[in-house]
Amino acid sequence: MAKKPILVVMAAGMGSRYGGLKQIDPVGSQGEAILDFSLFDAHEAGFETAVIIIKEAIRKDFMETVGKRLEKCPMEIRYAYQELDKLPAGYAVPAGRTKPWGTCHAVLCAKDVIGDAPFAVINADDYYGKSAYRVIYDALCKAQDGEKYDYCMVGYLLGNTVTDNGSVARGVCQADEKGNLAKIVERTRIEKYDGGIHFTEDGENWEDLSADTLVSMNMWGYTPSFLGELEKRFPSFLDTLAVKNPEKAEYFLPLAVDELIKEDKATVKVLSSPDKWFGVTYAADKPQVVAALREKTAAGLYPDGLWK
Protein backbone atom coordinates (compact mmCIF):
# COMPACT_ATOMS: atom_id res chain seq x y z
CA MET A 1 0.00 0.00 0.00
CA ALA A 2 1.37 3.42 -0.97
CA LYS A 3 2.38 5.69 1.87
CA LYS A 4 0.26 8.76 2.59
CA PRO A 5 1.65 12.08 1.39
CA ILE A 6 3.32 14.28 3.99
CA LEU A 7 3.80 18.05 4.10
CA VAL A 8 7.26 19.64 4.23
CA VAL A 9 7.38 23.23 5.49
CA MET A 10 10.46 25.38 4.84
CA ALA A 11 10.77 27.66 7.87
CA ALA A 12 14.52 28.15 8.20
CA GLY A 13 14.78 31.55 6.48
CA MET A 14 16.04 34.46 8.55
CA GLY A 15 13.68 37.09 7.07
CA SER A 16 16.31 39.64 6.02
CA ARG A 17 13.83 41.70 3.96
CA TYR A 18 11.16 41.33 6.63
CA GLY A 19 13.34 42.42 9.51
CA GLY A 20 12.62 39.47 11.78
CA LEU A 21 11.42 35.88 12.05
CA LYS A 22 8.31 36.10 9.89
CA GLN A 23 7.71 32.36 10.19
CA ILE A 24 6.67 32.90 13.85
CA ASP A 25 5.12 36.38 13.56
CA PRO A 26 1.48 36.35 14.76
CA VAL A 27 -1.23 37.11 12.18
CA GLY A 28 -4.21 35.21 13.64
CA SER A 29 -6.66 36.30 16.34
CA GLN A 30 -5.04 34.00 18.92
CA GLY A 31 -1.45 34.72 17.91
CA GLU A 32 -1.23 32.11 15.16
CA ALA A 33 1.40 32.44 12.42
CA ILE A 34 0.67 31.80 8.74
CA LEU A 35 2.23 28.36 9.31
CA ASP A 36 -0.60 27.46 11.71
CA PHE A 37 -3.20 28.22 9.02
CA SER A 38 -1.23 26.20 6.47
CA LEU A 39 -1.15 23.15 8.73
CA PHE A 40 -4.86 23.54 9.51
CA ASP A 41 -5.68 23.60 5.77
CA ALA A 42 -3.32 20.73 5.03
CA HIS A 43 -4.88 18.56 7.72
CA GLU A 44 -8.37 19.28 6.36
CA ALA A 45 -7.11 18.16 2.94
CA GLY A 46 -5.86 14.83 4.27
CA PHE A 47 -2.24 15.36 5.35
CA GLU A 48 -1.51 13.62 8.65
CA THR A 49 2.22 14.32 8.99
CA ALA A 50 4.26 17.52 8.64
CA VAL A 51 8.03 18.00 8.57
CA ILE A 52 9.05 21.52 9.59
CA ILE A 53 12.54 22.65 8.57
CA ILE A 54 14.08 25.28 10.85
CA LYS A 55 17.55 26.45 11.88
CA GLU A 56 19.16 25.59 15.18
CA ALA A 57 19.55 29.35 15.76
CA ILE A 58 15.78 29.86 15.89
CA ARG A 59 14.85 26.60 17.60
CA LYS A 60 14.18 28.19 21.02
CA ASP A 61 12.00 31.03 19.67
CA PHE A 62 10.17 28.68 17.31
CA MET A 63 9.43 26.02 19.91
CA GLU A 64 8.22 28.58 22.47
CA THR A 65 5.69 30.01 20.00
CA VAL A 66 4.63 27.91 17.01
CA GLY A 67 5.98 24.66 18.43
CA LYS A 68 4.05 25.08 21.68
CA ARG A 69 0.80 25.71 19.81
CA LEU A 70 1.38 22.72 17.54
CA GLU A 71 1.36 20.40 20.54
CA LYS A 72 -2.44 20.61 20.12
CA CYS A 73 -2.31 20.08 16.35
CA PRO A 74 -3.78 16.70 15.32
CA MET A 75 -0.95 16.12 12.85
CA GLU A 76 2.30 14.31 13.59
CA ILE A 77 4.96 17.05 13.63
CA ARG A 78 8.57 16.20 12.83
CA TYR A 79 11.49 18.63 12.75
CA ALA A 80 14.57 18.89 10.55
CA TYR A 81 17.40 21.43 10.69
CA GLN A 82 18.99 23.31 7.81
CA GLU A 83 22.55 24.35 8.67
CA LEU A 84 25.25 25.81 6.44
CA ASP A 85 27.73 23.07 7.30
CA LYS A 86 25.38 20.21 6.35
CA LEU A 87 27.34 19.52 3.18
CA PRO A 88 28.47 16.43 1.27
CA ALA A 89 31.78 14.89 2.33
CA GLY A 90 34.76 16.85 1.07
CA TYR A 91 32.98 20.25 0.98
CA ALA A 92 33.31 23.13 3.43
CA VAL A 93 31.50 26.42 3.99
CA PRO A 94 33.28 29.22 2.07
CA ALA A 95 34.86 31.98 4.14
CA GLY A 96 32.37 34.77 4.75
CA ARG A 97 29.32 32.70 3.81
CA THR A 98 26.28 33.30 6.08
CA LYS A 99 23.44 32.96 3.54
CA PRO A 100 21.55 29.61 3.43
CA TRP A 101 22.22 27.34 0.45
CA GLY A 102 18.65 27.63 -0.85
CA THR A 103 15.43 25.65 -0.97
CA CYS A 104 16.95 22.50 -2.50
CA HIS A 105 19.40 22.32 0.40
CA ALA A 106 16.54 22.84 2.87
CA VAL A 107 14.66 19.82 1.50
CA LEU A 108 17.87 17.79 1.35
CA CYS A 109 18.49 18.51 5.05
CA ALA A 110 15.11 16.89 5.77
CA LYS A 111 15.77 13.79 3.65
CA ASP A 112 16.04 11.32 6.53
CA VAL A 113 12.98 12.76 8.28
CA ILE A 114 10.83 12.70 5.13
CA GLY A 115 11.65 9.07 4.42
CA ASP A 116 10.08 7.25 1.47
CA ALA A 117 6.66 8.93 1.31
CA PRO A 118 5.46 11.30 -1.43
CA PHE A 119 5.59 14.87 -0.14
CA ALA A 120 4.45 18.42 -0.78
CA VAL A 121 6.74 21.38 -0.09
CA ILE A 122 5.60 24.85 0.99
CA ASN A 123 7.06 28.06 2.39
CA ALA A 124 6.20 28.80 6.02
CA ASP A 125 5.41 32.46 5.32
CA ASP A 126 3.01 31.96 2.38
CA TYR A 127 -0.75 31.53 2.67
CA TYR A 128 -1.79 29.28 -0.22
CA GLY A 129 -5.54 28.80 0.36
CA LYS A 130 -7.52 25.68 1.16
CA SER A 131 -8.06 24.36 -2.37
CA ALA A 132 -4.31 24.23 -3.10
CA TYR A 133 -3.80 21.61 -0.39
CA ARG A 134 -6.72 19.52 -1.64
CA VAL A 135 -5.49 19.40 -5.24
CA ILE A 136 -1.87 18.66 -4.36
CA TYR A 137 -2.83 15.99 -1.80
CA ASP A 138 -5.07 14.25 -4.34
CA ALA A 139 -2.33 14.43 -7.00
CA LEU A 140 0.27 12.97 -4.64
CA CYS A 141 -2.04 10.11 -3.67
CA LYS A 142 -2.12 9.12 -7.35
CA ALA A 143 1.53 9.94 -8.20
CA GLN A 144 3.57 7.03 -9.47
CA ASP A 145 6.96 7.15 -11.14
CA GLY A 146 7.16 5.31 -14.45
CA GLU A 147 9.48 6.05 -17.35
CA LYS A 148 9.59 9.56 -15.89
CA TYR A 149 9.24 10.91 -12.37
CA ASP A 150 5.67 11.96 -11.58
CA TYR A 151 5.78 15.39 -9.90
CA CYS A 152 3.37 18.33 -9.64
CA MET A 153 3.11 21.96 -8.61
CA VAL A 154 0.38 24.49 -7.80
CA GLY A 155 0.62 27.54 -10.04
CA TYR A 156 -0.59 31.05 -9.27
CA LEU A 157 -1.13 34.15 -11.40
CA LEU A 158 1.72 36.60 -10.93
CA GLY A 159 -0.65 39.52 -10.41
CA ASN A 160 -2.06 37.79 -7.33
CA THR A 161 1.36 37.26 -5.77
CA VAL A 162 3.21 40.58 -5.95
CA THR A 163 3.43 43.15 -3.16
CA ASP A 164 3.23 46.93 -3.15
CA ASN A 165 6.14 47.04 -0.74
CA GLY A 166 9.17 45.87 -2.74
CA SER A 167 10.54 43.16 -4.97
CA VAL A 168 9.77 39.43 -4.85
CA ALA A 169 11.36 36.26 -6.23
CA ARG A 170 9.18 33.95 -8.31
CA GLY A 171 9.64 30.93 -10.54
CA VAL A 172 8.17 31.99 -13.90
CA CYS A 173 6.51 28.97 -15.52
CA GLN A 174 5.45 27.83 -18.97
CA ALA A 175 2.97 24.96 -19.36
CA ASP A 176 2.61 22.79 -22.46
CA GLU A 177 -0.60 21.79 -24.23
CA LYS A 178 -1.02 18.82 -21.87
CA GLY A 179 -0.92 21.01 -18.77
CA ASN A 180 2.57 19.90 -17.79
CA LEU A 181 5.38 22.25 -16.85
CA ALA A 182 7.57 22.89 -19.89
CA LYS A 183 10.00 25.42 -18.43
CA ILE A 184 10.61 27.37 -15.24
CA VAL A 185 12.98 30.28 -14.72
CA GLU A 186 13.74 31.75 -11.30
CA ARG A 187 13.40 35.56 -11.34
CA THR A 188 14.80 36.96 -8.12
CA ARG A 189 13.69 40.59 -8.51
CA ILE A 190 10.13 41.18 -9.71
CA GLU A 191 8.42 44.47 -8.86
CA LYS A 192 5.18 46.33 -9.46
CA TYR A 193 5.39 49.75 -11.09
CA ASP A 194 2.86 52.31 -12.34
CA GLY A 195 2.56 50.60 -15.73
CA GLY A 196 2.40 46.98 -14.54
CA ILE A 197 4.92 44.38 -13.38
CA HIS A 198 8.52 43.95 -14.49
CA PHE A 199 11.73 42.14 -13.54
CA THR A 200 15.47 42.73 -13.74
CA GLU A 201 18.52 40.51 -13.59
CA ASP A 202 21.14 43.25 -13.29
CA GLY A 203 19.28 46.09 -11.54
CA GLU A 204 19.40 48.29 -14.64
CA ASN A 205 17.56 46.60 -17.50
CA TRP A 206 13.89 45.76 -16.96
CA GLU A 207 11.45 43.51 -18.83
CA ASP A 208 7.67 43.51 -18.42
CA LEU A 209 5.72 40.47 -17.22
CA SER A 210 1.98 40.02 -17.69
CA ALA A 211 -0.16 39.86 -14.54
CA ASP A 212 -1.53 36.49 -15.73
CA THR A 213 1.93 34.95 -16.02
CA LEU A 214 1.98 31.55 -14.29
CA VAL A 215 4.40 31.47 -11.37
CA SER A 216 5.54 29.02 -8.74
CA MET A 217 5.10 29.93 -5.09
CA ASN A 218 7.18 26.95 -3.98
CA MET A 219 4.22 24.63 -3.59
CA TRP A 220 5.64 21.47 -5.10
CA GLY A 221 4.63 17.82 -5.01
CA TYR A 222 7.26 15.08 -5.32
CA THR A 223 7.63 11.34 -5.15
CA PRO A 224 10.56 10.11 -2.97
CA SER A 225 12.75 9.92 -6.11
CA PHE A 226 13.29 13.69 -5.89
CA LEU A 227 15.36 13.31 -2.72
CA GLY A 228 17.77 10.99 -4.52
CA GLU A 229 18.06 13.46 -7.40
CA LEU A 230 18.84 16.32 -5.01
CA GLU A 231 21.50 14.23 -3.31
CA LYS A 232 23.19 13.64 -6.69
CA ARG A 233 22.79 17.20 -7.97
CA PHE A 234 23.77 19.29 -4.96
CA PRO A 235 27.53 18.56 -5.31
CA SER A 236 27.36 19.77 -8.94
CA PHE A 237 25.84 23.03 -7.72
CA LEU A 238 28.66 23.40 -5.19
CA ASP A 239 31.21 22.76 -7.94
CA THR A 240 29.75 25.35 -10.34
CA LEU A 241 27.43 28.11 -9.16
CA ALA A 242 28.75 28.10 -5.60
CA VAL A 243 32.31 28.48 -6.90
CA LYS A 244 31.31 31.48 -9.05
CA ASN A 245 29.47 33.18 -6.18
CA PRO A 246 30.64 31.54 -2.93
CA GLU A 247 28.92 33.97 -0.57
CA LYS A 248 25.47 34.20 -2.16
CA ALA A 249 24.74 31.41 -4.68
CA GLU A 250 21.62 29.37 -3.85
CA TYR A 251 20.20 26.16 -5.29
CA PHE A 252 16.47 26.71 -5.77
CA LEU A 253 13.76 24.06 -6.22
CA PRO A 254 12.68 25.54 -9.60
CA LEU A 255 16.25 25.16 -10.88
CA ALA A 256 16.39 21.47 -9.95
CA VAL A 257 12.95 20.86 -11.47
CA ASP A 258 13.91 22.66 -14.67
CA GLU A 259 17.03 20.50 -14.95
CA LEU A 260 14.96 17.31 -14.68
CA ILE A 261 12.46 18.55 -17.29
CA LYS A 262 15.23 19.46 -19.73
CA GLU A 263 16.82 16.04 -19.22
CA ASP A 264 13.40 14.44 -19.93
CA LYS A 265 13.47 12.70 -16.56
CA ALA A 266 10.35 14.20 -14.99
CA THR A 267 6.79 15.22 -15.81
CA VAL A 268 5.41 18.02 -13.62
CA LYS A 269 1.64 18.50 -13.65
CA VAL A 270 0.58 22.13 -13.26
CA LEU A 271 -2.29 22.25 -10.80
CA SER A 272 -4.28 25.40 -10.19
CA SER A 273 -6.05 27.01 -7.27
CA PRO A 274 -8.70 29.75 -7.39
CA ASP A 275 -7.63 30.99 -3.95
CA LYS A 276 -5.68 34.20 -3.55
CA TRP A 277 -2.17 33.92 -2.21
CA PHE A 278 -1.04 36.05 0.73
CA GLY A 279 2.46 36.46 2.08
CA VAL A 280 4.68 38.55 4.31
CA THR A 281 7.79 39.25 2.29
CA TYR A 282 8.01 42.65 3.98
CA ALA A 283 6.80 43.91 7.37
CA ALA A 284 4.45 46.30 5.55
CA ASP A 285 2.64 43.26 4.07
CA LYS A 286 1.48 42.07 7.50
CA PRO A 287 -1.64 44.28 7.97
CA GLN A 288 -3.14 42.99 4.70
CA VAL A 289 -2.56 39.38 5.74
CA VAL A 290 -4.03 39.97 9.21
CA ALA A 291 -7.14 41.60 7.68
CA ALA A 292 -7.60 38.82 5.11
CA LEU A 293 -7.38 36.06 7.72
CA ARG A 294 -9.75 37.97 10.00
CA GLU A 295 -12.28 38.07 7.16
CA LYS A 296 -11.88 34.35 6.48
CA THR A 297 -12.35 33.58 10.18
CA ALA A 298 -15.46 35.77 10.32
CA ALA A 299 -16.80 33.93 7.26
CA GLY A 300 -16.44 30.60 9.07
CA LEU A 301 -13.51 29.20 7.09
CA TYR A 302 -11.46 29.00 10.30
CA PRO A 303 -12.37 28.71 13.99
CA ASP A 304 -11.43 31.64 16.19
CA GLY A 305 -8.42 29.86 17.62
CA LEU A 306 -7.15 27.08 15.36
CA TRP A 307 -5.92 24.53 17.89
CA LYS A 308 -8.54 24.67 20.65
Number of C-alpha atoms within 10 A of each C-alpha: 3 11 11 16 28 25 27 28 26 25 26 26 23 18 17 11 14 15 11 14 17 26 24 24 20 18 24 21 15 11 16 19 21 29 26 25 23 23 25 19 22 26 20 13 18 17 22 17 21 24 21 25 24 25 20 13 12 15 14 11 12 19 14 11 16 20 19 11 16 17 13 11 17 13 17 13 16 14 17 25 20 24 17 17 12 16 17 12 7 6 12 12 14 14 8 9 13 11 14 21 27 17 23 21 23 29 26 22 21 23 18 11 17 24 12 16 17 25 28 26 23 21 24 26 24 22 24 25 18 20 16 24 25 18 17 29 24 13 20 23 16 11 19 16 14 9 10 14 21 22 29 25 26 22 26 27 21 22 17 15 18 22 19 11 14 16 18 18 17 22 22 21 20 16 16 11 7 9 12 18 24 18 19 22 16 17 15 14 17 23 21 20 11 5 7 12 18 18 21 15 12 8 8 7 9 15 10 15 17 12 16 11 15 22 25 24 24 21 22 25 28 25 21 18 15 23 21 11 14 20 16 12 15 18 16 12 16 21 11 12 14 18 12 11 12 18 17 15 19 20 21 17 23 23 18 19 25 20 16 18 20 11 9 12 14 22 19 24 23 24 18 16 19 13 14 13 19 23 20 24 23 20 15 14 17 19 11 14 20 17 13 15 20 18 13 12 17 12 10 10 13 16 13 14 12 20 16 8
